[in-house]
Amino acid sequence: MSRWKELSAELHPHVHQLIVRLRKLKDRSELSTRQLAAKTGYSARSWQRYLNGRSLPPRKAVEAMARIGGDDPIRLLVLHEIAAEHWAEGRVITTDAPESAPATPAHTPTGQQPYGRYLRVAVTAGAVALVLSVSAALLLAVRLADARTQLANERASTVAATPAIVSESSVPLIYTCRLEQSDGRWYAGLSRTTDAILAYSYMGPEVAEAQCLLRRAGIPPGDIDGVFGPKTQRAVESIQTRDGLVVDGVIGPHTWKALREAAPK
C-alpha cells in the first residue's frame, strides 16, 4: 500500500473525493507512476501532480485509470465532471512546463544602467505574465467545455435519465416509501433503477428510492427528501463497508444491488 501525502485542505470536497478514488485505483493496480505512464501515455511527473492534487487530471487519464483499476468508467467520469466544475474555485490556474526548461536568469541592475531600462523590463515582464495567465484560463475553459460535451454525449447513450443537482432554488420534498419485494429484490415505489449513478448533491426520486432502501436495511439516511446530502452519503458508505464494496459514497450498479437485496438489520 502506498503512503500518500495528505491532500491540501484548500481542495474542494468533490476534487478531494476524485483524487482519493484515483489513489485507491492506483494502489489496487500495484503500478508505479512510471508504469502508469507507459500504460496511459501521461508522464510519471503528470501522474504525481494528479494524485497529489496539484493538477486536475484530463478526462482521458481518468478513463485510463478506471480501465487499469477495473472500475466503472461512467461513475468515475461523473466524479471527474463534478470535480472539474469546482476545480478553479479559489485556486491559481497553472500550465505544465517542459521538465528541462532552464530558469529565467535574474536581472541584476548596476549603477551604470539608466532608470528607463528598468521600467521597460518591469512592464515587459508584467505584460508577459498577464498574457500567460489569460491564455491558461482560456485553455482550461475550452478543455472543460469539451470534456462536458463529450461526457454528456456518452451519458445520453448509456443512462436514460440523470438526477438533478441541488440548487438554492430547490424546494425539499418528503417522499413516502411503499416497500415491496419482487423477484428477490426490494423496491420503494419511487424508482426501479438498478444502475443510475447518484453522488453527493444529487436530488430526485432516485435518491429518495435509495434513502428508503437504506432505512429498510437498518442504516438511517436522514429524511426521505430525495436530497443526496451528508447523512445520505454517510449511510451509503456504511452499507458499502458492510457489504465489502468500494467505499466512495457514490451509488452505482453494485451499491444498488446491495440495497435491493439487503436483509434488514
C-alpha positions in Angstrom: 0.0 0.0 0.0 1.4 3.4 -1.0 2.0 6.0 1.7 0.2 9.1 0.3 0.8 12.6 1.3 -2.1 14.4 3.0 -4.1 16.4 0.4 -4.4 20.2 0.8 -7.3 21.4 2.9 -7.9 24.0 0.2 -9.2 21.4 -2.2 -12.9 21.3 -2.8 -14.6 18.2 -1.3 -15.6 16.9 -4.7 -12.0 17.3 -6.0 -10.7 15.6 -2.9 -13.1 12.7 -3.5 -11.9 12.2 -7.0 -8.2 12.2 -6.1 -8.8 9.7 -3.2 -10.7 7.4 -5.7 -7.8 7.6 -8.2 -5.3 6.8 -5.4 -7.2 3.7 -4.4 -7.3 2.5 -8.1 -3.5 3.1 -8.3 -3.0 1.1 -5.1 -5.2 -1.7 -6.5 -3.2 -1.8 -9.7 0.1 -2.0 -7.8 1.7 0.0 -10.6 4.3 2.7 -10.1 3.9 6.1 -11.7 6.4 5.1 -14.4 4.4 2.0 -15.2 1.2 4.2 -15.3 2.9 6.5 -17.7 3.8 3.6 -20.0 0.1 2.3 -19.9 -1.7 5.6 -20.2 0.6 7.9 -22.3 0.7 10.5 -19.5 4.1 11.1 -17.9 5.1 9.9 -14.4 5.5 13.6 -13.3 2.0 14.3 -14.6 0.6 11.4 -12.6 2.4 12.7 -9.5 0.7 16.1 -9.9 -2.7 14.5 -10.5 -2.5 12.2 -7.5 -1.3 14.9 -5.2 -4.0 17.4 -6.1 -1.7 19.9 -7.9 -3.4 19.5 -11.3 -6.8 18.2 -12.4 -6.3 15.0 -14.5 -7.7 15.1 -18.0 -10.8 13.0 -18.8 -8.7 10.5 -20.9 -6.4 10.0 -17.9 -9.4 9.2 -15.6 -10.8 6.8 -18.2 -7.4 5.1 -18.4 -7.2 4.8 -14.6 -10.7 3.3 -14.5 -9.7 0.7 -17.1 -6.5 -0.2 -15.3 -8.1 -0.4 -11.8 -11.1 -2.3 -13.0 -13.6 0.4 -12.0 -16.8 1.6 -13.7 -15.7 4.4 -16.0 -19.1 6.1 -16.1 -19.2 6.5 -12.3 -15.6 7.8 -12.3 -16.3 10.2 -15.1 -19.3 11.6 -13.2 -16.9 12.3 -10.2 -14.5 13.9 -12.7 -17.2 16.1 -14.2 -18.3 17.4 -10.7 -14.7 17.9 -9.7 -13.9 19.9 -12.9 -16.8 22.3 -12.1 -15.2 23.1 -8.8 -11.5 22.9 -9.7 -10.9 26.6 -10.3 -12.6 27.7 -7.1 -10.0 29.5 -5.0 -7.0 28.1 -7.0 -4.4 29.6 -9.2 -4.5 28.1 -12.7 -1.2 26.7 -13.8 0.0 25.1 -17.0 2.6 22.4 -17.5 6.1 23.5 -18.4 8.8 21.4 -20.0 10.7 19.4 -17.4 14.1 20.6 -18.7 13.2 24.3 -19.2 16.0 26.5 -17.8 15.2 29.0 -15.2 15.0 32.7 -16.3 18.1 34.5 -15.2 17.5 37.2 -12.7 18.1 40.8 -13.8 20.8 42.4 -11.8 20.9 46.2 -12.1 24.1 48.2 -12.0 24.6 51.8 -11.2 25.5 52.4 -14.9 22.1 51.3 -16.3 19.5 54.0 -16.8 16.2 54.0 -15.0 14.2 53.8 -18.2 15.6 50.3 -18.9 14.4 49.1 -15.5 11.0 50.4 -16.3 10.8 48.7 -19.7 11.9 45.4 -18.2 9.2 45.6 -15.5 6.5 46.5 -17.9 7.5 43.7 -20.3 7.6 41.1 -17.5 4.1 42.2 -16.3 2.7 42.0 -19.9 4.1 38.5 -20.4 2.7 37.3 -17.1 -0.7 38.7 -17.9 -0.8 37.1 -21.4 0.3 33.7 -19.9 -2.4 33.9 -17.2 -5.2 34.8 -19.7 -4.0 32.1 -22.1 -4.0 29.5 -19.4 -7.5 30.5 -18.3 -8.9 30.3 -21.8 -7.2 26.9 -22.4 -8.7 25.5 -19.2 -12.2 26.8 -20.1 -12.0 25.3 -23.6 -10.9 21.9 -22.2 -13.6 21.9 -19.6 -16.2 22.7 -22.2 -15.0 19.9 -24.5 -15.0 17.4 -21.5 -18.5 18.3 -20.5 -19.7 17.9 -24.1 -18.1 14.5 -24.6 -19.3 13.3 -21.2 -22.9 14.5 -21.9 -22.9 12.5 -25.2 -21.7 9.3 -23.6 -24.1 9.6 -20.7 -27.0 10.3 -23.0 -26.4 7.0 -24.8 -25.9 4.9 -21.6 -28.1 6.4 -19.0 -31.8 7.1 -19.6 -32.1 10.0 -17.1 -29.7 11.9 -14.9 -30.7 13.1 -11.4 -30.8 16.8 -10.9 -28.2 18.8 -8.8 -29.2 20.6 -5.6 -29.5 24.3 -6.1 -30.5 27.3 -3.9 -34.0 27.3 -5.5 -34.7 23.6 -4.9 -37.7 23.0 -2.6 -37.3 20.0 -0.3 -40.0 17.3 -0.6 -40.9 14.4 1.7 -41.4 11.1 -0.2 -43.4 8.1 1.0 -41.7 4.7 1.0 -44.0 1.9 -0.3 -41.8 -1.1 0.1 -42.5 -4.3 -1.8 -40.4 -7.3 -2.8 -40.3 -8.7 -6.3 -38.0 -11.4 -7.7 -35.9 -11.3 -4.5 -35.4 -7.5 -4.8 -36.9 -4.7 -2.7 -38.5 -1.6 -4.3 -39.9 1.5 -2.6 -42.2 2.6 -5.3 -40.2 5.7 -6.4 -37.8 4.3 -8.9 -36.9 0.8 -10.3 -33.4 1.7 -11.5 -30.5 -0.6 -10.9 -27.7 1.4 -12.5 -28.4 5.2 -12.1 -25.3 7.0 -10.8 -26.0 9.1 -7.7 -23.5 11.3 -5.9 -23.3 14.0 -3.3 -25.6 17.0 -4.1 -27.9 15.0 -6.5 -31.6 15.1 -5.9 -34.8 13.4 -7.2 -37.0 10.3 -6.8 -34.0 8.0 -7.5 -32.2 9.5 -4.4 -35.5 9.0 -2.3 -35.7 5.4 -3.5 -32.1 4.8 -2.2 -32.9 6.5 1.1 -36.0 4.2 1.6 -33.8 1.1 0.9 -31.1 2.4 3.3 -33.7 2.8 6.0 -35.1 -0.7 5.3 -31.6 -2.1 5.6 -31.2 -0.5 9.1 -29.0 2.4 8.1 -30.8 5.7 8.7 -30.1 8.2 5.8 -32.0 11.1 7.5 -35.2 12.4 6.0 -36.6 10.8 2.9 -36.4 14.0 1.0 -34.7 12.9 -2.3 -31.6 15.1 -1.5 -28.2 13.4 -1.5 -26.7 15.2 1.5 -24.1 14.4 4.1 -26.3 12.0 6.1 -27.2 10.0 3.0 -23.6 9.9 1.9 -22.5 8.5 5.3 -25.3 5.9 5.1 -24.1 4.9 1.6 -20.6 4.5 2.9 -21.8 2.4 5.8 -23.6 -0.2 3.6 -20.6 -0.2 1.2 -18.4 -1.0 4.1 -20.8 -3.6 5.4 -21.1 -5.4 2.1 -17.4 -5.3 1.2 -17.8 -2.8 -1.7 -15.6 0.1 -2.7 -16.3 2.8 -0.2 -16.7 6.0 -2.2 -20.1 7.3 -1.1 -21.4 7.0 -4.7 -24.4 4.8 -5.6 -23.7 2.8 -8.8 -24.8 -0.7 -10.0 -23.0 -2.6 -7.2 -24.4 -0.5 -4.4 -28.0 -0.6 -6.0 -27.7 -4.4 -5.9 -26.7 -4.3 -2.3 -29.6 -2.0 -1.4 -32.2 -4.0 -3.3 -31.1 -7.4 -1.9 -30.0 -6.4 1.6 -31.5 -8.1 4.6 -32.8 -5.7 7.3 -30.6 -5.5 10.4 
